[in-house]
Amino acid sequence: MKRPLRSLRAQRGVAVVTALLLTTLAVTIVASLFWQQQVQVRSIENQRLQLQKNWIMRGALDWASMILRASSKQFQYDYLGQPWAAPLADTRLDQYVEDGQAVGDAGDAILSGNIVDAQSRYNLNNLSVNGSPSPDEVAAFKRLLSYLRLPATLATAAAQAIAQGLPAAPSAPPPVPGQQTTATATASATLPMLQVDDLLSVPGFTPDIVRQLQDYVVVLPWTGGPTPINANTASAEVLASRFPNLSLAQATTLVAMRRTAPFTDVPNFTAQMLNLFQISVPDTAKIAVSSNFFLVYGKIRMGRAALNTVSLLNRITSGPSSSTNIVWIREQ
């Protein structure tokens, strides 16, 4: 007995649909395997690029440290005419490979950056001494804010925030259990300010204000006392803020004069202030002509990857020798 023609056609249709489903399933599985493999390969490539960028950046920091140490051996003061102050333009790393043969992705790597004297900026940690706001430093920061056309009242708020984050005086007695805590006693409960962007947590500071302050202030580690300003590298605004009777125009004159004749020592700066403007510089003035802290800005481009960092170096000079330590490295 023969099967009906319609039944044979139905069976053939089911077979075709089953074959199509199996083919689709096989293609899906193969595509998934290829996708997973591609993701793993790309992840390994990204890890390799990240490691290469980090090693290149560490090499750049070693180069910056060498430049700073060489400068301290040759000069007893720091000014903007020294080699460390010259920025590094976009440079392909294969320009420094023998026979032009770059290893790996080094031929695609481009490095640029510059070194900035951190003591050319006002150290916000100067605003507090032994856990309390310093009136003289608050007045200096107010002058800096006024020169930048920013509200001078922000200086008091910043000083209070800095004071709450720094440790109190070592001679202060420990709090008695059950005794009411004061502002000084609770200072340890406040996180210290570590970077300029932390000013955003202080009432009154906005992103625009912090952006205006970026090139004029810095947060340097507390070294037991206020950090002096380098008269050879500070801007006219920062330099004028250090003295209540020095105008911005007079500070601009000093900045123009030091380009050809940098200050060799603090007595030389004091003599210039007295001869030019009849302004006496007290012995307690927080002015220097050399620096211990430097900011190193670096930018690396390698293929599709990029890395922008800023690092703080501490140069320690002891007699004829000097050394450098990396305080921190941050990605921008």
N, C-alpha and C positions, 0 to 999 in steps of 0.2 A: 504494500500500500504506500503510495507516494504522499510525502508531506505537502501540505498546502504551500503554495508559492508565497503567500503573505507571511507565513511562519519563518521561512528561510530568509526572507528579506529582514525580518525583525532580528533574527539571530546575527545576521551580518552587520546590522546597525549597532547592535550592542557590542560586537567585537571591535568595530571601528571606534566607538566612543571609549571603550576600555583602553584601546591602544593609545588614543589621544591623551587620556588621563595619565597613563603610565609615562608617556613621553613628557608631558608637562611636569609631572612629579620629578622625573629624572633631571630635567633642565633646571628646575627650581633648586634641587639639592646641589647640583654642580655649581650653579650661580652663587648659592650661599657659601659653598666651600671656597670659591674664588674670592668672594667678598671678604670672608674672614681672613684669608691669606693676605689680601691687599691691605686690610686694616692692620694686621700684624707687621707687615713689611713697613707700612707708613709709620707705625708706632716706633719700630726700631730705628728708622731713619730720623725721626724727631728726637729720640733719645741721644742718638749719635751727634746730631747737630747741636743739641743743648750742651753736651759734654765738650764739644769742640769750641763752642762759644765761651763756655766758662773758662776753659784753659787759655784761650786767646785773651780773655779779659784779665786773668791772673798774670799772664805775661805782660800785658799793658801796665798793670799795677806795679810789677817788678821794674819795668822801664821807668815809670814815673818816680818810683822810690830811688832808683839809681840817679836820676836827674837831680832830685832834691838833695840827696847826699853829696853829690859832686858840687852843687851850688854852695852848700854850707861849708865845704872845705875851701872854696875859692873866695867866698865873701863872708863878711861878718854881719851883713844886713841883706834883706830881701827887697827887691824892687821889680817893677814890671818890665825892665829891660833885660832880665836874665833869661836863660834858655827855657826854664820851666814855664815861663809865662807865655811862650809862643804856642798857639793852638796847632793841633795836628789835623790837617785837612784830610779829606777822603783819600785813603791810601790802600791800594790793593796789596795784599800780603805777598803775592807771588813776585812783587818787585824786589823782594829781599831773599828770594830763593835762588840758590846757585843754578846756573845754566837755564834759568827760567822754567825749571821743572817743579811745579807745585805738587805737594803730596795731598792726596785725597781731595777735599773740598777747599783747601787753602787758597786755590787760585780764584775761587768765587768770593772769598771773604774780603770785606772792605772795613777798615778800621778808621775811626776819627774820634777826636776828643780834645779836651783841654784841662788845664790845672788852674784852679782858682785859690788864691790865698784866703783861707777861711777866716783869718784874723783881719781881713779887710772889711769884714762885716761885724755888726754888733752882736755879741753873744747874749742871748736872752737869759741865760743862767746868771748873768751879772746882776739881774734885777733883785736877786735875793742873796742875803748873807746870813748864814747860820739859821736858815729857816724863816727869816723875816725880810720884808721888802726893804731895799736900800734907798733912802731918800735921794741921795746924789745920783744913783743910777736911774731911778724913776724920772728925775728931772732931765737927765741926758736922753732917755728914750722919748720923753715928751717933745724935746727939741727935734729929734729925728722925725717923729711923726708929723710935726708941724712943717718941717721942710718938705716932706712928701705930701703935704696937704691932706693929711688924715687926722681924724679926731684925736687930740692929745689925751683925752680922758681914757683912751684905751690902755695907756701905759700903766695906770693904777690897777686895772683889772688883770692885765698880763702879769704884773709883779705879784699880785696875790695868788694867781694860779701857779706861778713858778715857786713861790715860797711854800705853798702847800705840797708841792711835789718833791722839794729838796729836803734832806734830813735836817733836823733841828740842831742847835748847838750841842757839842759833845758834853759840855758842862751842865746841861739841863738835867735836873733830877728826874728819875722815872716817875710816872704817875702813880699815885696812891690808890689802891683798890677801893672802889666806891666813890672816889672823888670825881667831881664834875670835870670832864675833859675840856680843854681849851682848844683854840685853833691850832696852836703849835703842837699840842699833844696828838691831835688827829691828823697831822700832816702826813704821817706814814700811810694813812688810809687812802691818800690821793696818788694816782699814778703820776710819775714824773713826766715832764715834757721832753720828748726825744727828738722831735723834728718840728720844723716851722709849721707844717700842716696841722700840728696839734693845737695851734692857736684857734682853730675852728671850734674847739670845745669851750673857749672863753667867751662869755657874753659880749656882744658888740662886734666881734670879728666875723667878717663875711668872706666868701671865696675871693671876691674882687680885692678886698683889703689884703688878704694873705698873699695874693698874686703880686700885688704892688710891693710887698715887703720882701719877697723871695730873694732879691739881689742885694738887700741891705741888712738882713739879720740872719742869724744862724744859731743853732743849738749845739754848743760844744760841751764836752764832758767837764764836770766840776773838778777843778784841780786844787782846791783849797783856797781859792781867791779869785777875784774878777780877772777875766782874760783881757789883756791890753789890746788896743787897736794898733795895727801897723800903719804908721804915718806915711810909709812909702807906697802903700797899695790901697788904702781906704779911699772911698769916694768922697767927694766934697761934702755931701750930706752927712755921712757918718763922721767925718773928721770935724765938721763944725759942731756936731752934737756933743762932742766931748768937752767943749769949752763954752761957758755961758756968755762970754764976751767976744767970741769969734763969730763973725757974720758968715753967711754962706758965700758971699762974694770974696771975702778974704780967704776962705778955705779953697775956693776955686783957683785963686792966685797961687796958693801953695801947691795944689795939684799940678798946675801948669809948670811951675818952677822945678818940681822934682823930676820931671821928665828928662831934663838935661843934667840935673845935679841932685841925685837922690840924697836923702839924709843918711849920713854914715853912722850916726849914733844919736842917742837922745839929747846930749848936750848941744849937738849941731842943730837939731830941731828947735830946742829951747832958744838958742841964739837967734835963729831966723825969726821965730815968733816975736822976740823982743825987738829986733832991729826993724822988722817990717811993720809990725802993728802995735808995738809997745805993750805986748801982752806977756805977762809973766806966767810961766808954766810951773806949777808947784811940783815938788818932788813926789807927791802922791798921785800925780796924774797917770792914768792908765794908758800910756803911750809907749810904743816900742818901735823899733826899726827892723826887727826880725820876727819870724813867725815859727810856730811849732805845729800848726794844724793847716792842712791843705785838703781841698775838695778836688777829686779827680772825676771828671765826667767822661764817660766812654760810650761809644755807639758802634755796634758791630752788625753788619748785614752779611748774611751768608745764604745765598739762594733765596728761598721763600721765608727764611727765618731772620729775625732781628732781635737785638738785645740792647737796651739802653740802661745804663747803670750810673750811679753816683756813689763814690766811696770817700770815706774820711781817713786820711793818713795822719799819723802823729809822728813828727820828726823829732827825735831826741838827740840833742847835740851835747857831747861831753868832751870838752877839750878839742883836740884835732880830729876826733872820730865822731861819727854820728850813725844813727840807726833809725829805721822807720817801722812803725807798727800799723796794721790795718785795724781801725777802730770799728768800722762797720761798712757793709756793702748793701746797697738797696737798688732794686730795680725800679725804673721810672715807668 
